[in-house]
């Protein structure tokens, strides 16, 4: 009697495997909408996150870390425009540290996310991280740190890929072109 039961186990495993694969194939894929710069842009993200400055030691919730990351990014970009490369680098790297905390708990970008109360914000930590990496490439080139360029490019491409899984924007296309331009020439 035990041998009859043991002979059925491989068949049951076979049925279970194909059952799971069949249901996975039947699941419809989510279509990713493309958003124009008028809806999702860096300036809009900056505007939504201005206000009381978020310090790392005061950040307790994910939206605090997101806001802090955006604020550090805005500061870094301003310093880049002034040609203060080393200071800009520090702010963009701090921004990336904030976004790492966010991505640990909320790994997907969203065109609109409810962060507290009924306040909706553009929530694109992966895209912001990829954009930071693109800016850091410019900074490393200006500071003659060519050895760091490849790492930043690879990080940027990874986070851009993560962002594209859920939100596609014209801004994403710009970052993608910038990162692809940094690929080594053959």
C-alpha positions in Angstrom: 0.0 0.0 0.0 2.9 2.4 0.8 4.4 1.8 -2.7 1.3 2.8 -4.5 1.2 6.1 -2.5 4.9 6.8 -3.2 4.4 6.3 -6.9 1.8 9.0 -7.0 4.1 11.7 -5.4 6.0 12.5 -8.6 2.7 13.0 -10.4 1.4 15.3 -7.7 4.5 17.4 -7.8 4.3 17.5 -11.6 0.7 18.7 -11.4 1.5 21.3 -8.8 4.4 22.8 -10.8 2.4 23.1 -13.9 -0.6 24.4 -12.0 1.5 27.2 -10.6 3.1 28.0 -13.9 -0.3 28.0 -15.6 -1.8 30.5 -13.2 1.3 32.7 -13.5 1.0 32.8 -17.3 -2.7 33.6 -17.1 -2.0 36.6 -14.9 -2.4 39.8 -17.1 0.6 42.1 -17.2 0.1 45.6 -15.8 0.4 48.2 -18.5 2.8 51.1 -17.7 1.4 54.5 -18.6 3.9 57.1 -19.9 3.7 60.4 -18.1 4.8 63.7 -19.8 7.1 66.2 -18.2 4.1 68.4 -17.5 2.8 65.7 -15.0 6.0 64.3 -13.6 9.1 66.3 -13.6 12.0 67.0 -11.2 10.8 70.6 -10.6 7.3 69.3 -9.5 9.0 66.8 -7.2 11.1 69.6 -5.7 8.0 71.8 -5.2 6.1 69.0 -3.4 8.9 68.4 -0.9 9.9 72.0 0.0 9.3 73.3 3.4 10.5 72.2 6.8 14.0 70.7 6.4 14.2 66.9 7.2 17.3 66.0 9.1 18.4 62.3 9.2 18.1 62.1 13.0 14.5 63.4 12.9 13.3 61.1 10.0 11.1 58.5 11.5 8.7 57.6 8.7 9.3 56.6 5.1 7.8 59.8 3.7 10.3 61.7 6.0 13.2 59.8 4.3 11.7 60.5 0.8 11.3 64.2 1.5 14.8 64.4 3.0 16.2 62.6 -0.1 14.5 65.1 -2.4 15.6 68.1 -0.3 19.3 66.8 -0.4 19.0 66.3 -4.1 17.7 69.8 -4.7 20.5 71.2 -2.6 23.1 69.2 -4.5 21.7 70.3 -7.9 21.9 73.9 -6.9 25.5 73.5 -5.8 26.3 71.8 -9.2 25.0 74.8 -11.0 27.4 77.0 -9.0 30.3 74.6 -9.8 30.7 73.5 -6.2 31.4 69.9 -7.2 32.6 68.5 -3.8 29.7 70.0 -1.9 27.2 68.9 -4.5 28.7 65.3 -4.4 28.1 65.1 -0.6 24.5 66.2 -0.9 23.7 63.8 -3.8 25.3 60.9 -2.0 23.3 61.8 1.2 20.2 61.9 -1.0 21.0 58.4 -2.2 21.3 57.2 1.4 17.9 58.6 2.2 16.4 56.9 -0.9 18.0 53.5 0.1 16.0 53.6 3.3 12.8 54.3 1.3 13.5 51.6 -1.3 14.1 49.0 1.4 10.4 49.3 2.4 8.7 50.7 -0.7 10.7 49.4 -3.8 8.2 50.6 -6.5 7.8 54.0 -8.0 4.3 55.4 -8.2 3.0 58.4 -10.2 0.9 59.4 -7.2 1.2 58.0 -3.6 -0.7 59.0 -0.5 2.0 59.8 2.0 -0.1 61.2 4.9 -3.6 62.3 5.3 -5.0 62.9 1.9 -1.8 64.4 0.5 -0.7 62.8 -2.7 2.9 63.2 -4.0 4.9 62.0 -7.0 6.7 59.1 -5.6 9.7 58.0 -7.7 12.6 57.1 -5.5 14.1 54.8 -8.1 14.1 57.5 -10.8 15.5 60.1 -8.4 18.3 57.7 -7.4 19.1 57.0 -11.1 19.1 60.8 -11.8 21.4 61.3 -8.8 23.8 58.7 -10.2 23.8 60.5 -13.6 24.6 63.8 -11.8 27.3 62.0 -9.8 29.0 60.9 -13.1 29.2 64.6 -14.1 30.7 65.5 -10.7 33.2 62.6 -10.8 34.3 63.6 -14.2 34.8 67.2 -13.0 36.8 66.1 -10.0 38.9 63.7 -12.2 37.5 60.6 -10.4 37.1 58.5 -13.6 37.3 55.2 -11.6 33.9 56.0 -10.0 32.1 56.7 -13.2 31.4 53.0 -14.2 30.0 52.2 -10.7 27.6 55.2 -10.8 26.5 54.3 -14.4 25.8 50.7 -13.4 23.8 51.8 -10.3 21.9 54.4 -12.3 20.9 51.8 -15.0 19.8 49.4 -12.2 17.5 52.0 -10.5 16.3 53.2 -13.9 15.2 49.7 -14.7 13.4 49.4 -11.4 11.6 52.6 -12.1 10.5 51.6 -15.6 8.7 48.5 -14.2 6.0 50.7 -12.7 6.2 54.3 -14.0 7.4 55.6 -17.4 8.0 59.3 -17.9 9.7 61.6 -20.4 12.1 62.4 -17.6 13.0 58.7 -17.4 13.8 58.8 -21.1 16.1 61.7 -20.5 17.9 59.9 -17.7 18.2 56.8 -19.8 19.8 58.7 -22.7 22.2 60.3 -20.3 23.3 57.0 -18.7 23.5 55.2 -22.1 25.8 58.0 -23.3 28.1 57.1 -20.5 28.5 53.5 -21.7 32.1 52.6 -22.7 32.9 53.2 -26.3 34.0 50.1 -28.3 
